[in-house]
Amino acid sequence: MIGQSIIRQDYLEILQNWQNKPVIKVITGLRRSGKSTLLELFIKHLKSNNISDKRIIHINLELLENEHLLNYRTLHDEILQRCQAGEKYFVFIDEIQNVPDFQKAVDSLYVRDNIDLYITGSNAFLLKGNLATLLSGRFVEIPVLPLSFAEFYSVYQRDNKSPERLFADYLHQGSMPALIHFEQDDITIRDYLMGIVNTVLLKDVMARLNLSSAAMLETITSYLFDNISNLTNPTKIANTLQSLGTKTNAKTVADYIQGLADAYIFYPAQRYDIRGKKILKQQRKYYAADMGMRRIFLTSKGIRDEGRLLENIIYLELLRRYKKVYIGQTQYGEVDFVVDTGEELLYFQVALSVKDPTTLQRELSSLQAISDNYPKYILSMDDSREISHNGIKQIYALDWLLKR
């Protein structure tokens, strides 16, 4: 498997669709989730369409040789010096958040007709504050997640493993793209993932928010990994930390959680009142960006909870496909996910198995209580053909993930 690359076609097509459109393309996501590789694939696409090398400017601000460009004016002037009048240039800037006041350079580059601008960032902070205010309506965010199961399967199916075995591997080693270049060795994978996590916690959370306690951050990170798919209450976490001798409060805990979400190591899911058709601002659930990272943070006892792991994977896949994903709330109970496509709502229940009639009826009842006629689904690991329960479709989760 070493040396093989993944053509992330869905993301590549998104960039192609936005090519030459008068907006800044902001590519966001967890460190090492594939943002830079995606730019390289897109640059290859441009070259295959007769865009010359001199019209492509690619600057990675994590490389030491570009350290002098970590000043917004120097960065701006360097790019303009390489752009000649009368020609169209494609400008790619990796990890733009490393430049203080970068939005000043971005704004000035954006307004020039001969520049098509693409930037990447590993922290949602870059889409807040000054950038959001200054460039409101002038940028489009393209979120990049680690490998989907379909992408993972497309690489490893050559090992002649069953989809079920590959899904078990996917949950175990995780979905970070670079792992396809490693042998499937637990120690090597663990060291690689720990390096990413440490970088995220130190550079994208602590340094960005000026947090003071690495121990508290690690504790909260472990808590969120251990509680994927559960409602998260900062007050409860703060009380637990206080009982262990750590001085803190709910607001501080909430700030740490927000920092982790801004670094894309966790994704928050808000609750949605299905009857009232409105988003609820109470507690959220948090889902992990990568199952491999979760495994290295938890003890062996806490790693395996296949129902919650499946729910996490389904949530991430819904984010890839639809972006707006919520936790459904009805007067009769919870619906795992509500998707707003912009044209209709989609409802999903996720269960490890619904072979037991009682379990099946429980999953169906929450969906049956919804009075509208939008599509409703049950996704489970029961390997069977698609079944309809009076219009509610029961689908084998791996078929759904593989888009079969």
C-alpha positions, 0 to 999 in steps of 0.5 A: 500500500505504501506509495499509493495516493488517493484521488479525492474526487468529490473534493476535487470536483468542488474546487473545479466548480469554484475555479475562476469564480469571484470568491476566495476559496477557504479550505478548512479542516483538521491538520493532516486531513488532506488539505495540502494534498487536495491543492496539489491535486487541483494544481495538477488538474490546472497543469493538465489544462495548459495552465503554465507553472509561472501562473501557479503560485503555491506557498506553504507557510509551514515550511521553514523557507517561507518563514520570512512570509509570516508578515502579511505585507511581505506575503502580499508583496511577494505574491504581487511581484510574481504576478504580471499584468495581463495574465490570470494567476492561481494563488494557493496559500497553505495554513494562512492562520500562521500570518498575523492580520492575514486578512489584510493581505487576503483582501488586497489580493482578492480584489485583483481581477487577475488572481484566483485565490485559494487559502487553507487553514487548520483552525475555524478562528480564521473564519471568525472575527476580522475575516468574516467581517471584512470578507463577508459574502466574498468567500466560500468555505470548503471543509475537508474531513479525513478519509470517508469509508468509501475512500478508505475502501477504495484503497484497501479493497485490493487486500481482498478483505471483506467490507466488514473487515475493512470497516473494522480496520477503519475504526481501529487505525482511523482515517488520516490520509497519510496512513496509507503510506504506512504498514499497518503497524499499531505502534507506528500508527499510534506515534503518528497520530499522537504527533498530530494530536499534540500539534493540534492541542499545542498550536491550534488550541492552547496557543490560539486561545492562550490557554494555561492548562495542558493537563485540563485540555488533555482531560477534556479531550479524553472526556469528549472522545469517551462521550461521542454521541452523548449530550455534553454539559460543560457544567457537569464536566467542570463539577467533575474536574473540581471534585478532582481538585482542579479549579475551573468553571463551566465557562472555562470548560466551554472555552476549551471545548470550543477551542477543540471544535475550532481545531476540527478535532471534534465536530459539534451537532446542535439539537433541532426541534422537529415539530417547531422546525427550529434549532435549539441552543441547549446542549450539543453532542460532539463527534470525533474527526478520527477514530484512530485518535480516539483509540490512543486517548482511551483505555482498552475498556473504553475504546469499543462501543460499536453502536456509538462508533457507527453513529460517529461515522454516519454523522461525519458522512452526513457532514460530507454529503450535506453539511447541515446535520442536527440531532433531532428532538421530538416530543416522543424522543430523539431522532439521531440525525436530521439533515437540511438539504436546503430543499427537504429534511432527511431523518436518520436513525442509527443502530448496530442491529434491529433484528430484535423486534423491540429494538426495531420498533423503538427505532421506527417509533421515533420516525413514525412520530414525525408527521411530515412526508420527508424521507426517513431511514434506519441505518444498521449493521444488519447485512440485508437487502434494503427493507421498507417499513411503510415507507421508512427505509432500512439500509445496510450501513456499509452499503450506504457508506459505500454509496452502493 
